[in-house]
Every structure is written in structure tokens, then in C-alpha cells.
Amino acid sequence: MVLAVKAEDVVWSQRLKPLHPVRQPASVFAQSELADGDGFNSCMEDKMKAVQIQHHSELKNPGDFQFYGGFQGMVICCPGCGEMSALPFRPRAEPPSWDWDKDRVNPTLTPSVFHTKEKGGCGWHGWLTKGEWVSC
């Protein structure tokens, strides 16, 4: 089952620093909606635009990212829950690490990103491909 997240479903948590959205009801990921000619949504896609943030304090929304350390990696807000995580780039970083295609505007990372529940994550699993987070 796939749920769309509406603006009114997102609340801001005061307990976490920096602030990040908490979905109610909890869904696995946010989605972009494709509307047909009559204004109704005929289908849903399991992807969202990755938004590059210039200042660390602005990393607040699921899908946001910022490069760090002279492009040694990126900090992301998980597309599933909004929690911040660092994704170091190869070849400098030890596993887990990611290959980056050097596109600063619409980046692609490989392999996939998995916010594992075993390590306290929300379980979101997907790809950053051409500047879009795509759920597996």
C-alpha cells in the first residue's frame, strides 16, 4: 500500500535538533503526484526531487541534501523520515560509501541508500538518480 503525504499531514517536531518533519500518519516515503486532465490523480510515482541546500541549518525536509568537505560526501535528510545521515563518497571513505557521478545539480549515487531499521533508521530504501530519490 502506498500513501501520499499532504502538507497538512506534516508536523514539525520540537524535540529534535535540527527540526525535521514527522509524518502523520506515518508513511514510508513522500511521493510526487501526476494529475490527469480532469485534475484527479491517475497515478502515483514513488519518487521525489532531491533539493540541494546551501547552509546546513536549512536541512529540514525529506530529500534535502548538502555536499560537505569539498565534495567528500553529502549530508541528506532521509526521504522516508527526514532524519539526517552522512553519505561519504568513494574512493576516500571506507564502506559503507557511495560512488557519485560528479553532477552537482542532479546527482546520482550508487549503490542504493538503505536507512536500515537495525541501526535506528526508518527502513526507507531507494536510489538517488539524476537528482531524484526513487524508492525501491
C-alpha positions as CSV (number, residue, x, y, z in Angstrom):
1,M,0.0,0.0,0.0
2,V,1.3,3.4,-1.0
3,L,0.3,6.6,0.8
4,A,0.7,10.2,-0.5
5,V,1.8,12.8,2.0
6,K,-0.1,16.0,2.1
7,A,1.1,19.3,3.5
8,E,-1.4,19.1,6.4
9,D,0.0,15.6,7.3
10,V,3.4,17.0,8.1
11,V,4.1,18.4,11.6
12,W,7.3,19.8,12.9
13,S,8.9,18.1,15.9
14,Q,10.2,20.4,18.6
15,R,12.2,17.6,20.3
16,L,14.8,17.0,17.6
17,K,17.6,19.3,16.5
18,P,17.7,20.3,13.8
19,L,13.9,20.2,13.3
20,H,12.7,17.6,10.9
21,P,9.2,16.6,9.7
22,V,7.4,13.7,11.2
23,R,4.6,12.2,9.1
24,Q,1.2,11.5,10.5
25,P,0.0,9.0,9.6
26,A,3.5,7.5,9.2
27,S,4.2,6.6,5.6
28,V,7.3,5.1,4.1
29,F,8.1,8.0,1.7
30,A,6.8,11.1,0.2
31,Q,5.6,11.0,-3.4
32,S,5.1,13.2,-6.4
33,E,1.6,13.0,-7.8
34,L,0.8,13.0,-11.5
35,A,-2.6,14.6,-12.3
36,D,-4.6,13.8,-15.4
37,G,-6.6,16.4,-17.4
38,D,-9.6,16.5,-15.1
39,G,-7.5,17.3,-12.0
40,F,-7.7,13.8,-10.5
41,N,-4.6,11.8,-9.8
42,S,-4.4,9.0,-12.3
43,C,-1.2,7.5,-10.9
44,M,1.5,8.0,-8.3
45,E,5.2,7.8,-8.7
46,D,7.4,6.7,-5.8
47,K,10.0,9.4,-6.2
48,M,10.7,13.0,-5.0
49,K,13.1,15.7,-6.1
50,A,16.4,16.0,-4.2
51,V,16.8,19.6,-3.1
52,Q,20.3,20.9,-2.7
53,I,20.6,23.2,0.4
54,Q,23.4,25.7,0.7
55,H,23.5,26.1,4.5
56,H,23.5,23.2,7.0
57,S,20.9,24.9,9.2
58,E,18.4,24.6,6.3
59,L,18.5,20.8,6.1
60,K,15.0,20.1,7.3
61,N,12.9,18.4,4.7
62,P,13.0,14.8,3.4
63,G,15.1,14.7,0.3
64,D,17.2,17.7,1.1
65,F,21.0,17.3,0.7
66,Q,24.2,19.3,1.1
67,F,27.7,18.4,-0.1
68,Y,30.4,18.5,2.6
69,G,34.2,18.6,2.9
70,G,35.0,19.8,-0.6
71,F,32.7,17.1,-2.2
72,Q,33.9,14.2,0.0
73,G,30.3,13.2,0.7
74,M,26.8,14.6,1.3
75,V,24.5,15.0,4.2
76,I,20.9,14.1,3.4
77,C,17.6,14.2,5.1
78,C,16.2,10.7,4.6
79,P,13.4,10.7,2.0
80,G,11.5,8.4,4.3
81,C,11.7,10.1,7.7
82,G,13.7,13.3,7.4
83,E,16.5,12.2,9.7
84,M,19.9,13.5,8.8
85,S,22.6,11.0,7.6
86,A,26.1,11.4,6.1
87,L,26.9,9.5,2.9
88,P,30.7,9.6,2.3
89,F,32.0,9.2,-1.3
90,R,34.5,6.7,-2.6
91,P,37.4,6.3,-3.0
92,R,38.3,8.2,0.2
93,A,35.8,6.7,2.5
94,E,35.6,3.1,3.8
95,P,32.4,1.1,3.4
96,P,29.7,1.9,3.6
97,S,30.4,4.6,1.0
98,W,28.9,5.7,-2.3
99,D,30.1,6.5,-5.9
100,W,29.0,9.9,-7.0
101,D,28.7,10.9,-10.7
102,K,30.2,14.4,-10.0
103,D,26.9,16.1,-11.1
104,R,26.5,18.9,-8.5
105,V,22.9,19.8,-9.7
106,N,21.3,16.5,-10.3
107,P,23.5,13.9,-8.5
108,T,23.4,10.2,-8.9
109,L,24.8,7.8,-6.2
110,T,25.5,4.1,-6.3
111,P,24.8,1.8,-4.7
112,S,21.3,2.3,-3.3
113,V,20.7,4.1,0.0
114,F,19.2,2.0,2.8
115,H,18.2,3.7,6.1
116,T,18.2,0.4,8.0
117,K,15.9,-0.2,10.9
118,E,18.6,-2.4,12.6
119,K,20.6,0.8,13.0
120,G,17.7,3.0,14.1
121,G,16.5,4.1,10.7
122,C,13.0,4.2,9.2
123,G,13.6,1.3,6.7
124,W,13.5,3.6,3.6
125,H,15.4,2.0,0.7
126,G,16.0,3.7,-2.7
127,W,18.2,5.4,-5.2
128,L,19.4,8.9,-5.8
129,T,19.3,9.1,-9.6
130,K,19.6,12.2,-11.7
131,G,18.5,14.4,-8.8
132,E,15.5,12.4,-7.7
133,W,15.0,10.0,-4.8
134,V,13.4,6.8,-6.2
135,S,12.1,4.2,-3.8
136,C,12.9,0.5,-4.3
